[in-house]
Every structure is written in structure tokens, then in C-alpha cells.
Amino acid sequence: MQQRRPSSDSVGITFERAGRLYHLLSALAEGMQSRGALMRRLRTGLRTFYRDLDLLRTLGVDLRTETDGYALHSSLEEALGAVPFPDPELTFGDVMTLMRGRSQAHRKLKLLFQQITA
């Protein structure tokens, strides 16, 4: 039986939050990061930082808290595959696959992805 992922509506993914989650996962994919370093990099407060971590864990992203900070215990591709894309309820992994095409729709999706992750 395939596990059903929460939709963007059920977890409240906005474009701003989606971009922040993408950058958080990208930072964690580089290796162990302290809370302070992540908060500075994401330009976010403590409450938002913890809400984002909780959401990622709820979505099934394997994040671990260790003595020196936080770590991603999966590939970035796998983690992004669990995070809903704001519209139309795709994951970042789905979008990264779809934007490889050459049609107008693929270019539009690639532009939207670039706007969110800039």
C-alpha cells in the first residue's frame, strides 16, 4: 500500500514557506548545521524555524537532531520528494522531474521553481 502524502492544502504550504523549506533542506544536505547558522542563512526566527522542522518531520523527511546541530539523513532528492510544491500539489521532486521537458509548460514550471528557490 502506497503512503499518502499530505497535500499542500492540508499542511499550509505557501510560496514563501516552500522556498524556505527548499533552502533549509539544501543547507542540511551540505552537512551538519547548527540552529543559529540555519536561522541566519534562512533569515528566520526561532518559532518559524521549529515550525518548519516539525512540518518536514510530519512529511516524513528524515531529520536528526545531534549534538552539533541538525542533519539530513536522506538524499536531498528524496527529502524534496516528500515536500509538497505550492501549486498544483506537486512535490519538489515531481517538479524537478517535470521541468526537464522542452515544452512551454515545462519552461513555465521551471520559471516558477526558480522564483520560489531564488
LODREN-887407 format. One record per residue (C-alpha): residue number from 0; x, y, z; residue in one letter. Coordinates in nm, 2 decimals. Each point is the difference from the previous one (the first is absolute). Layout:
<sites>
<site NUM,<X,Y,Z>,A>,
...
</sites>
This chain:
<sites>
<site 0,<0.00,0.00,0.00>,M>,
<site 1,<0.14,0.34,-0.10>,Q>,
<site 2,<0.03,0.26,0.27>,Q>,
<site 3,<-0.21,0.31,-0.07>,R>,
<site 4,<0.18,0.33,0.04>,R>,
<site 5,<-0.17,0.30,0.15>,P>,
<site 6,<-0.11,0.25,-0.27>,S>,
<site 7,<0.12,0.36,0.00>,S>,
<site 8,<-0.35,0.10,0.13>,D>,
<site 9,<0.02,-0.23,0.30>,S>,
<site 10,<0.34,0.13,0.10>,V>,
<site 11,<-0.03,0.36,-0.10>,G>,
<site 12,<0.29,0.03,-0.25>,I>,
<site 13,<0.03,0.36,-0.13>,T>,
<site 14,<0.24,0.10,-0.26>,F>,
<site 15,<0.21,0.17,0.27>,E>,
<site 16,<0.00,-0.30,0.22>,R>,
<site 17,<0.08,-0.23,-0.29>,A>,
<site 18,<0.30,0.20,-0.08>,G>,
<site 19,<0.12,0.00,0.36>,R>,
<site 20,<-0.05,-0.38,0.03>,L>,
<site 21,<0.20,-0.05,-0.33>,Y>,
<site 22,<0.29,0.22,0.13>,H>,
<site 23,<-0.01,-0.17,0.34>,L>,
<site 24,<0.03,-0.35,-0.16>,L>,
<site 25,<0.27,0.12,-0.23>,S>,
<site 26,<0.20,0.13,0.29>,A>,
<site 27,<-0.04,-0.32,0.20>,L>,
<site 28,<0.10,-0.20,-0.31>,A>,
<site 29,<0.34,0.18,0.03>,E>,
<site 30,<0.06,-0.17,0.34>,G>,
<site 31,<-0.06,0.06,0.37>,M>,
<site 32,<-0.12,0.36,0.07>,Q>,
<site 33,<-0.06,0.18,0.33>,S>,
<site 34,<-0.34,0.15,0.07>,R>,
<site 35,<0.15,0.35,0.01>,G>,
<site 36,<0.18,-0.04,-0.33>,A>,
<site 37,<-0.32,-0.13,-0.16>,L>,
<site 38,<-0.21,0.28,0.14>,M>,
<site 39,<0.24,0.26,-0.13>,R>,
<site 40,<0.02,-0.16,-0.34>,R>,
<site 41,<-0.38,-0.02,-0.03>,L>,
<site 42,<-0.05,0.34,0.17>,R>,
<site 43,<-0.27,-0.14,0.23>,T>,
<site 44,<-0.09,0.00,0.36>,G>,
<site 45,<0.01,-0.28,0.25>,L>,
<site 46,<-0.37,-0.07,-0.01>,R>,
<site 47,<-0.01,-0.02,-0.38>,T>,
<site 48,<0.31,-0.22,-0.01>,F>,
<site 49,<-0.16,-0.25,0.24>,Y>,
<site 50,<-0.33,0.00,-0.19>,R>,
<site 51,<0.19,-0.07,-0.32>,D>,
<site 52,<0.19,-0.29,0.16>,L>,
<site 53,<-0.33,-0.14,0.14>,D>,
<site 54,<-0.16,0.02,-0.34>,L>,
<site 55,<0.29,-0.18,-0.18>,L>,
<site 56,<-0.02,-0.28,0.26>,R>,
<site 57,<-0.37,-0.02,-0.04>,T>,
<site 58,<0.05,-0.04,-0.37>,L>,
<site 59,<0.24,-0.29,0.06>,G>,
<site 60,<0.33,0.18,-0.06>,V>,
<site 61,<0.27,-0.18,0.20>,D>,
<site 62,<0.15,0.28,0.21>,L>,
<site 63,<0.21,-0.07,0.31>,R>,
<site 64,<0.10,0.22,0.29>,T>,
<site 65,<0.35,-0.07,0.10>,E>,
<site 66,<0.25,0.16,0.25>,T>,
<site 67,<0.14,0.24,-0.25>,D>,
<site 68,<-0.33,0.09,-0.17>,G>,
<site 69,<-0.23,-0.14,-0.27>,Y>,
<site 70,<0.06,-0.24,-0.27>,A>,
<site 71,<-0.19,-0.14,-0.30>,L>,
<site 72,<0.02,-0.38,0.00>,H>,
<site 73,<-0.12,-0.06,-0.36>,S>,
<site 74,<0.09,0.14,-0.33>,S>,
<site 75,<-0.11,0.35,-0.09>,L>,
<site 76,<-0.20,-0.15,-0.29>,E>,
<site 77,<-0.18,-0.24,0.23>,E>,
<site 78,<-0.08,0.28,0.25>,A>,
<site 79,<-0.13,0.24,-0.27>,L>,
<site 80,<-0.22,-0.29,-0.13>,G>,
<site 81,<-0.19,0.02,0.33>,A>,
<site 82,<-0.06,0.38,0.00>,V>,
<site 83,<-0.32,0.11,-0.17>,P>,
<site 84,<0.05,0.27,-0.27>,F>,
<site 85,<-0.24,0.29,0.06>,P>,
<site 86,<-0.20,-0.05,-0.32>,D>,
<site 87,<-0.13,-0.23,-0.14>,P>,
<site 88,<0.08,-0.23,0.29>,E>,
<site 89,<0.32,-0.14,-0.13>,L>,
<site 90,<0.31,-0.08,0.19>,T>,
<site 91,<0.33,0.18,-0.07>,F>,
<site 92,<0.12,-0.34,-0.13>,G>,
<site 93,<-0.30,-0.01,-0.24>,D>,
<site 94,<0.07,0.35,-0.12>,V>,
<site 95,<0.37,-0.06,-0.05>,M>,
<site 96,<-0.08,-0.30,-0.22>,T>,
<site 97,<-0.27,0.18,-0.20>,L>,
<site 98,<0.21,0.31,-0.07>,M>,
<site 99,<0.25,-0.21,-0.21>,R>,
<site 100,<-0.24,0.01,-0.29>,G>,
<site 101,<0.01,0.25,-0.29>,R>,
<site 102,<-0.36,0.11,-0.04>,S>,
<site 103,<-0.14,0.34,0.10>,Q>,
<site 104,<-0.16,-0.16,0.31>,A>,
<site 105,<0.34,-0.14,0.10>,H>,
<site 106,<0.16,0.35,-0.04>,R>,
<site 107,<-0.28,0.16,0.21>,K>,
<site 108,<0.05,-0.26,0.28>,L>,
<site 109,<0.37,0.06,-0.01>,K>,
<site 110,<-0.05,0.38,0.03>,L>,
<site 111,<-0.23,-0.05,0.30>,L>,
<site 112,<0.25,-0.23,0.16>,F>,
<site 113,<0.27,0.26,-0.05>,Q>,
<site 114,<-0.21,0.27,0.15>,Q>,
<site 115,<-0.07,-0.21,0.31>,I>,
<site 116,<0.36,-0.11,0.05>,T>,
<site 117,<0.17,0.33,-0.07>,A>,
</sites>
